């Protein structure tokens, strides 16, 4: 399990403050598939992912999961909602066994006058905004084939580490659609799969799919995406 000082926001604090905070963190163990919090819950605690992997997802009005992202330890989870004392905008679920550290915000506020600490907090929040922007782009612009091609270009190792249904979930595709796209790519000799190991044979073809097969057939993709996740202005 990682230590507090291994998390950028806390590494900016002096050792004496780290020692103080360690005594204030409540450690909670989770098993795979356990829910850390549900969309709509509120909390006065900062959630620190200290061990394991979690996924954050929204539930559409139709009941389907729309995955926002996955995080691996060490990481902060939904810190914006906690700082603003807002309800969590998504559900957090462990995809492995893991550990969460809970730190009450009253304890954190004492350190906001530390410039280095505040800067790291800003960086963490900015990174989450970038992740959300990438999600909106992926869900409103990329077609199903383009989403798979884009992930192969950026993170091919994930195809050899996770099961097909897990990758489909990350891409917000049905397992059937994902399997169909893999079969198509294999037939077109863009990729090969041998003993559960995926190898890219034609990277240029993947780039071509991303660049030429990006626009979904909708008149207002962003509005449709908001409706899908149940977002209200």
C-alpha positions as a Python dict, from the first residue, in 0.01 Angstrom:
ca = {
    (1, 'X'): (0, 0, 0),
    (2, 'X'): (128, 345, -89),
    (3, 'X'): (205, 616, 166),
    (4, 'X'): (57, 967, 175),
    (5, 'X'): (383, 1128, 66),
    (6, 'X'): (370, 925, -258),
    (7, 'X'): (63, 1123, -365),
    (8, 'X'): (167, 1453, -533),
    (9, 'X'): (-74, 1672, -336),
    (10, 'X'): (72, 1548, -5),
    (11, 'X'): (432, 1524, -121),
    (12, 'X'): (426, 1905, -137),
    (13, 'X'): (384, 1924, 241),
    (14, 'X'): (663, 1925, 496),
    (15, 'X'): (728, 1600, 679),
    (16, 'X'): (582, 1732, 1005),
    (17, 'X'): (249, 1791, 833),
    (18, 'X'): (257, 1446, 674),
    (19, 'X'): (300, 1294, 1018),
    (20, 'X'): (2, 1492, 1146),
    (21, 'X'): (-219, 1383, 857),
    (22, 'X'): (-129, 1015, 888),
    (23, 'X'): (-297, 1009, 1227),
    (24, 'X'): (-614, 1157, 1077),
    (25, 'X'): (-658, 917, 784),
    (26, 'X'): (-908, 634, 830),
    (27, 'X'): (-809, 328, 627),
    (28, 'X'): (-1086, 118, 474),
    (29, 'X'): (-1041, -209, 285),
    (30, 'X'): (-1257, -304, -13),
    (31, 'X'): (-1303, -621, -215),
    (32, 'X'): (-1345, -636, -592),
    (33, 'X'): (-1682, -499, -716),
    (34, 'X'): (-1741, -311, -390),
    (35, 'X'): (-1902, 33, -420),
    (36, 'X'): (-1705, 320, -263),
    (37, 'X'): (-1984, 571, -318),
    (38, 'X'): (-2290, 606, -538),
    (39, 'X'): (-2376, 885, -778),
    (40, 'X'): (-2570, 1140, -572),
    (41, 'X'): (-2404, 1056, -237),
    (42, 'X'): (-2242, 1334, -36),
    (43, 'X'): (-1933, 1316, 181),
    (44, 'X'): (-1720, 1538, 399),
    (45, 'X'): (-1416, 1319, 338),
    (46, 'X'): (-1144, 1326, 78),
    (47, 'X'): (-1119, 980, -79),
    (48, 'X'): (-759, 871, -135),
    (49, 'X'): (-703, 561, -347),
    (50, 'X'): (-410, 395, -173),
    (51, 'X'): (-425, 48, -326),
    (52, 'X'): (-604, -110, -623),
    (53, 'X'): (-804, 16, -923),
    (54, 'X'): (-1146, 178, -937),
    (55, 'X'): (-1383, 283, -1213),
    (56, 'X'): (-1613, 584, -1211),
    (57, 'X'): (-1935, 563, -1406),
    (58, 'X'): (-2267, 736, -1449),
    (59, 'X'): (-2592, 552, -1485),
    (60, 'X'): (-2808, 661, -1778),
    (61, 'X'): (-3187, 703, -1744),
    (62, 'X'): (-3215, 366, -1920),
    (63, 'X'): (-3001, 200, -1652),
    (64, 'X'): (-2684, 144, -1856),
    (65, 'X'): (-2337, 233, -1727),
    (66, 'X'): (-2140, 511, -1893),
    (67, 'X'): (-1783, 479, -1774),
    (68, 'X'): (-1607, 808, -1701),
    (69, 'X'): (-1261, 677, -1623),
    (70, 'X'): (-1048, 433, -1430),
    (71, 'X'): (-793, 524, -1167),
    (72, 'X'): (-505, 329, -1016),
    (73, 'X'): (-338, 397, -683),
    (74, 'X'): (-210, 642, -584),
    (75, 'X'): (-483, 890, -674),
    (76, 'X'): (-746, 1124, -536),
    (77, 'X'): (-1107, 1046, -621),
    (78, 'X'): (-1378, 1306, -686),
    (79, 'X'): (-1193, 1572, -489),
    (80, 'X'): (-1386, 1854, -659),
    (81, 'X'): (-1721, 1727, -531),
    (82, 'X'): (-1583, 1698, -180),
    (83, 'X'): (-1424, 2045, -175),
    (84, 'X'): (-1743, 2200, -310),
    (85, 'X'): (-1957, 1986, -76),
    (86, 'X'): (-2156, 1868, -376),
    (87, 'X'): (-2305, 1527, -444),
    (88, 'X'): (-2075, 1283, -621),
    (89, 'X'): (-2141, 1310, -997),
    (90, 'X'): (-2065, 942, -1057),
    (91, 'X'): (-2051, 603, -888),
    (92, 'X'): (-1713, 467, -778),
    (93, 'X'): (-1658, 91, -783),
    (94, 'X'): (-1348, -120, -724),
    (95, 'X'): (-1241, -339, -1015),
    (96, 'X'): (-978, -505, -792),
    (97, 'X'): (-937, -551, -419),
    (98, 'X'): (-812, -225, -274),
    (99, 'X'): (-781, 35, -2),
    (100, 'X'): (-924, 382, 45),
    (101, 'X'): (-795, 642, 288),
    (102, 'X'): (-1062, 882, 421),
    (103, 'X'): (-949, 1224, 537),
    (104, 'X'): (-1198, 1477, 674),
    (105, 'X'): (-1188, 1808, 492),
    (106, 'X'): (-1170, 2008, 812),
    (107, 'X'): (-817, 1871, 848),
    (108, 'X'): (-723, 1960, 491),
    (109, 'X'): (-837, 2320, 512),
    (110, 'X'): (-558, 2387, 761),
    (111, 'X'): (-301, 2331, 487),
    (112, 'X'): (-450, 2540, 206),
    (113, 'X'): (-228, 2832, 306),
    (114, 'X'): (73, 2622, 204),
    (115, 'X'): (150, 2741, -156),
    (116, 'X'): (302, 2412, -272),
    (117, 'X'): (6, 2215, -139),
    (118, 'X'): (-249, 2445, -305),
    (119, 'X'): (-61, 2426, -635),
    (120, 'X'): (-72, 2046, -634),
    (121, 'X'): (-443, 2058, -558),
    (122, 'X'): (-498, 2287, -857),
    (123, 'X'): (-297, 2048, -1076),
    (124, 'X'): (-510, 1754, -961),
    (125, 'X'): (-835, 1937, -1036),
    (126, 'X'): (-705, 2051, -1375),
    (127, 'X'): (-612, 1693, -1467),
    (128, 'X'): (-969, 1583, -1393),
    (129, 'X'): (-1107, 1859, -1618),
    (130, 'X'): (-883, 1735, -1899),
    (131, 'X'): (-1009, 1379, -1845),
    (132, 'X'): (-1369, 1497, -1863),
    (133, 'X'): (-1296, 1691, -2181),
    (134, 'X'): (-1145, 1378, -2336),
    (135, 'X'): (-1454, 1177, -2239),
    (136, 'X'): (-1692, 1428, -2396),
    (137, 'X'): (-1484, 1425, -2715),
    (138, 'X'): (-1476, 1046, -2727),
    (139, 'X'): (-1846, 999, -2661),
    (140, 'X'): (-1975, 1276, -2886),
    (141, 'X'): (-1733, 1264, -3178),
    (142, 'X'): (-1576, 920, -3217),
    (143, 'X'): (-1764, 634, -3380),
    (144, 'X'): (-1743, 286, -3225),
    (145, 'X'): (-1464, 178, -3463),
    (146, 'X'): (-1276, 502, -3408),
    (147, 'X'): (-1294, 457, -3028),
    (148, 'X'): (-1138, 110, -3053),
    (149, 'X'): (-873, 229, -3300),
    (150, 'X'): (-788, 528, -3082),
    (151, 'X'): (-741, 309, -2774),
    (152, 'X'): (-520, 68, -2971),
    (153, 'X'): (-298, 356, -3079),
    (154, 'X'): (-269, 507, -2732),
    (155, 'X'): (-282, 205, -2498),
    (156, 'X'): (-231, -120, -2688),
    (157, 'X'): (-106, -291, -2370),
    (158, 'X'): (-454, -268, -2220),
    (159, 'X'): (-578, -518, -2480),
    (160, 'X'): (-335, -777, -2348),
    (161, 'X'): (-407, -705, -1982),
    (162, 'X'): (-785, -686, -1961),
    (163, 'X'): (-1068, -909, -2077),
    (164, 'X'): (-1270, -807, -2381),
    (165, 'X'): (-1580, -726, -2176),
    (166, 'X'): (-1373, -499, -1950),
    (167, 'X'): (-1230, -310, -2248),
    (168, 'X'): (-1578, -281, -2398),
    (169, 'X'): (-1696, -129, -2070),
    (170, 'X'): (-1413, 125, -2074),
    (171, 'X'): (-1515, 228, -2425),
    (172, 'X'): (-1887, 226, -2338),
    (173, 'X'): (-1953, -33, -2606),
    (174, 'X'): (-2150, -355, -2583),
    (175, 'X'): (-1932, -670, -2578),
    (176, 'X'): (-2096, -776, -2906),
    (177, 'X'): (-2005, -450, -3081),
    (178, 'X'): (-1649, -464, -2949),
    (179, 'X'): (-1607, -827, -3063),
    (180, 'X'): (-1744, -741, -3407),
    (181, 'X'): (-1492, -457, -3447),
    (182, 'X'): (-1200, -680, -3342),
    (183, 'X'): (-1309, -941, -3597),
    (184, 'X'): (-1331, -674, -3867),
    (185, 'X'): (-984, -540, -3785),
    (186, 'X'): (-840, -893, -3797),
    (187, 'X'): (-1000, -967, -4135),
    (188, 'X'): (-857, -642, -4272),
    (189, 'X'): (-514, -743, -4133),
    (190, 'X'): (-493, -432, -3919),
    (191, 'X'): (-426, -641, -3608),
    (192, 'X'): (-350, -999, -3515),
    (193, 'X'): (-449, -1180, -3195),
    (194, 'X'): (-255, -1487, -3090),
    (195, 'X'): (-293, -1649, -2748),
    (196, 'X'): (-478, -1341, -2615),
    (197, 'X'): (-194, -1115, -2729),
    (198, 'X'): (-290, -833, -2966),
    (199, 'X'): (-35, -701, -3213),
    (200, 'X'): (-82, -401, -3440),
    (201, 'X'): (4, -487, -3801),
    (202, 'X'): (-102, -165, -3970),
    (203, 'X'): (-88, 140, -3745),
    (204, 'X'): (-152, 375, -4038),
    (205, 'X'): (-488, 205, -4091),
    (206, 'X'): (-581, 273, -3728),
    (207, 'X'): (-493, 641, -3767),
    (208, 'X'): (-701, 650, -4085),
    (209, 'X'): (-1001, 505, -3900),
    (210, 'X'): (-971, 767, -3627),
    (211, 'X'): (-936, 1056, -3871),
    (212, 'X'): (-1195, 951, -4127),
    (213, 'X'): (-1453, 773, -3915),
    (214, 'X'): (-1505, 1019, -3634),
    (215, 'X'): (-1831, 1201, -3683),
    (216, 'X'): (-2137, 1027, -3544),
    (217, 'X'): (-2462, 1063, -3729),
    (218, 'X'): (-2642, 1306, -3502),
    (219, 'X'): (-2746, 1667, -3539),
    (220, 'X'): (-2649, 1763, -3186),
    (221, 'X'): (-2407, 1511, -3036),
    (222, 'X'): (-2334, 1704, -2717),
    (223, 'X'): (-2702, 1747, -2634),
    (224, 'X'): (-2760, 1378, -2699),
    (225, 'X'): (-2471, 1285, -2471),
    (226, 'X'): (-2606, 1507, -2192),
    (227, 'X'): (-2942, 1339, -2226),
    (228, 'X'): (-2782, 993, -2221),
    (229, 'X'): (-2609, 1056, -1887),
    (230, 'X'): (-2909, 1233, -1739),
    (231, 'X'): (-2739, 1573, -1720),
    (232, 'X'): (-2964, 1872, -1649),
    (233, 'X'): (-2855, 2237, -1692),
}
